[in-house]
Amino acid sequence: MKRIGITATIPVEAVFAASLTPVDLNNVFITNFSPSRFIDAAHSEGFPRNVCSWVKAMYSVARQSKIDAIIAVANGDCSNNQTIAELFKDMGIKVHEFSFPTDPHAESARRRLIEEIDNLCAFLGIDREKLYAAFEDIKRIRRKLKELDELTAKGYVTGEENHSWLVSSSDFKGDLELFEHDLDAFLISAKKRPPKSSVVRLAFVGVPPLITNLYEYINRIGAEVVYNEVQRQFAQFTMLDEKGDIYDQYLNYTYPYSVAGRIKDIKENLQTRNAAGVIHYVQSFCHRQMHDLLFRKHIELPLLSLEADAPGKLDERSKIRLESFVEMLRGKTESQ
């Protein structure tokens, strides 16, 4: 079975419909026992230091892994993706570039997305009938991920567990049957736990973090993440609508589009999940860092920005900032 690398969330239904194995290059990087080795390898080949670590790692993962082709998101993710697609091609890897519409609300958006997904299907050698069948099949798993997210908000699932499951749903670890089996077992176990209470409820916004012990440390200081913004969008269950189709699902996916849609989704979840404060993770050298200005302007809750460049544990300064932030939120909560 051929392995298809992906650089970001794509209509993964098409890959499974073609009986191929999707491999999220980002997940290979961050789940490796030594993720920094991918960054070091990119540096040894001449990659600039001031390029996002995710980009450098994807390049190295592609070089070191058995990948038969790559689907690169050219519009709707990283501003460096078109360049890295050129590097993949230079390696001799077959590359298909997928683009999300610029504005999901434009009259032409649905037509453009249909064209993009049709082109993706042609690249993978499938027709719409197979695509639609895979969409319906995977929808069942997305419903279960939605249940997991709801259990997170209720205190049965930790923020770290939520993060891990939702991030891995970008490619379902390459095996839908095994992923669903393990998810079913996890949900049964999680629902038997007593729900957490008396913790400071936090929201996490921004791209998934490279800080390896962030969620663990948040727990240690008496807080819990009850909402993972981008991870939740990656999982695609937020768009589930029994009357909607695969095109509606990816038009309602907020991450590739304007930050205004993300802010709207964030504010709604902050309210429904009764979050006390927000952690905004910013990746060094990422163009999305500038969104911090808009988050601070439009999100009314206290917000703490954390930045990291490469995989590693929290530094002492970040620990102190987190402790002070949580203590401030705890004081506000207790005084209400």
C-alpha positions in Angstrom: 0.0 0.0 0.0 1.4 3.4 -1.0 2.1 6.0 1.6 0.9 9.6 0.9 2.5 12.4 2.9 0.4 15.4 3.8 1.7 18.8 5.0 -1.5 19.9 6.7 -5.1 18.9 7.0 -6.6 18.0 3.6 -9.7 16.1 2.6 -8.2 12.9 3.9 -11.3 11.1 2.9 -9.9 11.0 -0.7 -6.7 9.3 0.4 -8.6 6.5 2.3 -11.0 6.2 -0.6 -8.1 5.4 -2.9 -7.0 2.6 -0.4 -3.8 4.6 0.3 -2.2 5.4 3.6 -2.0 9.1 4.6 1.0 10.1 6.6 0.9 13.5 8.3 4.5 14.6 8.1 4.0 16.9 11.1 2.8 14.0 13.3 5.8 11.8 12.3 8.0 14.7 13.5 6.4 15.6 16.8 5.7 12.0 17.9 9.3 10.8 17.2 11.4 9.8 20.2 13.9 12.5 19.2 12.0 15.2 17.1 14.9 17.6 17.2 17.0 15.3 15.0 14.8 16.3 12.0 15.5 20.0 12.6 19.2 19.3 13.0 19.2 17.4 9.7 17.6 20.3 7.9 20.2 22.7 9.3 23.0 20.4 8.2 21.6 20.7 4.6 21.6 24.5 4.8 18.1 25.4 6.0 18.1 28.9 7.5 17.7 29.1 11.3 14.9 31.6 10.9 12.5 29.2 9.2 9.7 27.6 11.2 10.7 24.3 12.8 7.6 22.5 11.5 8.7 23.3 7.9 12.3 22.2 8.5 11.1 19.0 10.1 8.6 18.2 7.3 11.5 18.5 4.8 13.6 16.0 6.8 10.8 13.6 7.5 10.1 13.5 3.7 13.8 12.8 3.0 14.1 10.1 5.7 10.7 8.3 5.3 9.3 6.0 2.7 6.8 8.4 1.1 5.5 7.7 -2.4 3.8 11.1 -3.0 3.0 14.2 -1.1 -0.1 16.4 -1.0 1.0 19.9 -0.1 -1.5 22.6 1.0 -0.4 25.5 -1.2 -3.1 28.0 0.0 -4.7 27.9 3.4 -1.8 26.8 5.7 1.8 27.9 5.9 3.2 30.7 3.7 6.3 28.5 3.1 4.4 25.5 1.7 4.8 26.4 -2.0 8.6 26.6 -1.5 8.8 23.3 0.4 6.6 21.7 -2.4 9.4 22.7 -4.8 12.0 21.0 -2.5 9.9 17.9 -2.4 9.7 17.8 -6.2 13.5 18.3 -6.4 13.9 15.1 -4.2 12.0 13.2 -6.9 8.8 12.9 -4.9 5.5 13.3 -6.8 3.7 16.3 -5.4 0.1 17.4 -5.7 -0.7 20.9 -4.5 -4.1 21.5 -2.9 -5.5 24.9 -2.2 -8.4 26.0 -0.1 -10.5 29.0 -1.4 -9.3 32.3 -0.1 -12.7 33.3 1.2 -15.1 30.5 2.2 -18.1 32.9 2.0 -17.5 34.1 -1.6 -20.0 33.0 -4.2 -17.2 31.1 -6.1 -15.9 29.3 -3.0 -17.9 26.1 -3.2 -17.2 25.8 -7.0 -13.5 26.3 -6.4 -13.4 23.8 -3.6 -15.2 21.2 -5.7 -12.6 21.7 -8.4 -9.8 21.3 -6.0 -11.2 18.1 -4.5 -12.0 16.8 -8.0 -8.4 17.4 -9.0 -7.2 15.7 -5.8 -9.4 12.7 -6.6 -8.0 12.5 -10.1 -4.5 12.6 -8.7 -5.4 9.7 -6.4 -7.3 7.8 -9.1 -10.8 7.7 -7.6 -14.2 9.1 -8.5 -16.7 11.1 -6.5 -18.7 7.9 -5.6 -15.7 6.5 -3.7 -15.1 9.9 -2.1 -18.6 10.2 -0.8 -18.6 6.7 0.5 -15.4 7.4 2.5 -16.9 10.7 3.7 -19.8 8.9 5.2 -17.6 6.1 6.7 -15.2 8.6 8.4 -18.1 10.7 9.7 -18.8 7.9 12.1 -15.4 8.3 13.7 -15.6 12.1 13.7 -18.8 11.8 15.8 -16.8 9.8 18.3 -14.1 12.5 18.4 -16.8 15.0 19.0 -18.0 13.0 22.0 -14.4 12.9 23.2 -14.2 16.7 23.0 -17.5 17.1 24.9 -16.1 14.8 27.6 -13.1 17.2 27.8 -15.3 20.1 28.4 -17.1 18.1 31.2 -13.8 17.1 32.9 -13.6 13.4 32.0 -10.8 13.8 29.4 -7.6 15.8 30.0 -6.5 18.6 27.7 -3.4 16.6 26.8 -5.5 13.5 25.9 -7.8 15.8 23.8 -4.8 17.3 22.1 -3.3 13.9 21.2 -6.4 12.4 19.8 -7.5 15.4 17.8 -4.1 16.0 16.3 -3.8 12.4 15.3 -7.1 12.6 13.4 -5.5 14.5 10.6 -4.4 11.2 9.2 -6.1 8.8 11.7 -2.6 7.2 12.1 -3.0 5.7 8.7 -5.4 3.1 9.8 -9.1 3.9 10.3 -10.1 0.5 11.7 -7.4 0.5 14.4 -7.9 4.2 15.2 -11.6 3.6 15.8 -11.0 0.5 17.8 -8.6 2.4 20.1 -10.9 5.4 20.3 -13.8 3.2 21.4 -11.7 1.7 24.2 -10.5 5.1 25.3 -14.1 6.5 25.5 -15.3 3.6 27.5 -12.5 4.1 30.0 -12.8 7.9 30.1 -16.5 7.8 30.9 -15.8 5.7 34.0 -13.6 8.4 35.6 -14.8 10.9 38.1 -14.9 14.3 36.4 -12.2 16.9 37.4 -13.5 19.8 39.4 -12.0 22.8 41.2 -9.4 23.5 38.5 -8.8 26.7 36.6 -10.3 26.1 33.2 -8.1 27.2 30.3 -8.5 27.5 26.5 -5.6 26.8 24.2 -5.5 28.6 20.9 -3.0 28.6 18.1 -1.1 25.8 16.3 -0.3 22.7 18.3 2.7 23.3 20.6 6.2 22.1 20.3 6.5 22.5 24.1 6.6 18.8 25.1 5.5 19.2 28.8 3.1 22.1 28.5 -0.1 20.2 29.3 1.6 18.3 32.1 2.8 21.5 33.7 -0.6 23.1 33.4 -2.1 20.2 35.3 0.7 20.4 37.9 -0.2 24.0 38.8 -3.9 23.3 39.2 -5.3 24.1 35.8 -6.8 22.2 32.9 -7.2 22.9 29.2 -10.8 22.3 28.3 -10.6 23.6 24.7 -8.0 23.1 22.0 -8.9 25.4 19.2 -6.8 24.3 16.2 -6.7 20.7 17.1 -10.4 20.7 17.3 -10.6 22.1 13.9 -8.2 19.5 12.5 -10.6 16.8 13.7 -13.3 18.2 11.5 -16.2 17.1 13.7 -17.1 20.7 14.3 -18.6 20.8 10.9 -20.7 17.7 11.1 -24.1 18.3 9.7 -26.3 15.4 8.7 -27.6 17.5 5.7 -24.1 18.8 4.7 -21.7 17.2 2.4 -17.9 17.0 2.2 -17.7 20.4 0.6 -19.7 22.0 3.4 -17.3 20.4 5.9 -14.2 21.9 4.4 -15.8 25.3 3.7 -16.7 25.5 7.4 -13.2 24.4 8.5 -11.8 27.7 10.0 -8.1 27.2 10.0 -7.3 27.8 6.3 -9.3 31.0 6.1 -9.5 34.4 7.7 -8.7 34.7 11.4 -12.1 36.4 11.9 -13.7 33.0 11.5 -11.4 31.5 14.1 -12.0 34.3 16.5 -15.8 33.7 16.2 -15.4 30.0 16.9 -13.0 30.7 19.8 -15.4 33.2 21.5 -18.3 30.8 21.2 -16.3 28.0 22.8 -14.9 30.2 25.6 -18.4 30.9 26.7 -19.9 27.4 26.4 -16.9 25.9 28.2 -16.7 28.5 30.9 -13.0 29.1 30.4 -11.3 31.5 32.8 -8.4 32.4 30.5 -6.6 31.8 27.2 -3.2 30.5 26.3 -2.1 31.6 22.8 0.8 29.5 21.5 2.8 31.2 18.8 5.4 29.3 16.8 8.7 31.2 16.2 9.1 32.5 12.6 5.4 31.8 11.7 3.4 34.4 9.9 0.5 33.6 12.2 2.3 35.2 15.2 0.7 38.5 14.1 -2.7 37.0 14.9 -1.8 37.6 18.6 -2.7 41.3 18.1 -6.2 40.4 16.9 -6.8 37.8 19.6 -5.8 40.4 22.3 -8.1 42.9 20.7 -11.2 40.7 20.3 -11.0 38.1 23.0 -12.2 39.6 26.3 -10.7 37.0 28.7 -7.1 37.3 30.1 -4.7 36.0 27.5 -1.1 34.7 27.9 1.1 34.3 24.9 3.8 31.6 24.8 6.3 31.2 22.1 8.7 28.3 21.2 11.0 27.5 18.4 12.0 23.9 18.7 10.8 20.8 20.6 11.6 20.9 24.3 10.3 21.5 27.8 9.1 24.7 29.3 11.9 27.1 30.3 11.9 28.5 33.8 10.7 31.9 32.6 7.7 30.4 30.9 6.9 28.3 34.0 6.9 31.4 36.2 4.6 33.2 33.7 2.2 30.3 33.6 2.1 30.0 37.4 1.4 33.7 37.8 -1.3 33.6 35.1 -3.1 30.7 36.7 -2.8 32.2 40.2 -4.3 35.4 38.9 -7.2 33.5 37.2 -7.8 31.5 40.4 -8.0 34.7 42.4 -10.5 36.2 40.0 -12.6 33.0 40.1 -12.6 32.7 43.9 -13.6 36.4 44.3 -16.7 36.0 42.1 
